[in-house]
C-alpha cells in the first residue's frame, strides 16, 4: 500500500475547547517496489506536521508525523493519538 501523505484528523465533540488530533504519514517507496519511488512525500509530510503545529496550533501530544512507517508503526500511532 502506498502512503503519499495521509492526514487523519479526529475531532472531539463540539465544546468550549475543541481537541484536534492528526497522524500525518509520508512514504516515498512502496513496500513491494512495484511502483517507482516518490521524491517528496516524506519531506512534505514533515512540513505539513510542522505547519499543523505552528500555524494550526495542533498540540505536540496530539500530532504524530511518520515517514516510511511500517504497518505496525502506523497502527500504533493512530492508537496512541486516539487514546
Secondary structure, DSSP 8 states (H G I E B T S, - for coil): ---SEEEEEEE--SSSS--EEEEEEE-SS-TT--S---SSHHHHHHHHHHHHHHTS---GGGEEEEES--HHHHHHHHHHHH-
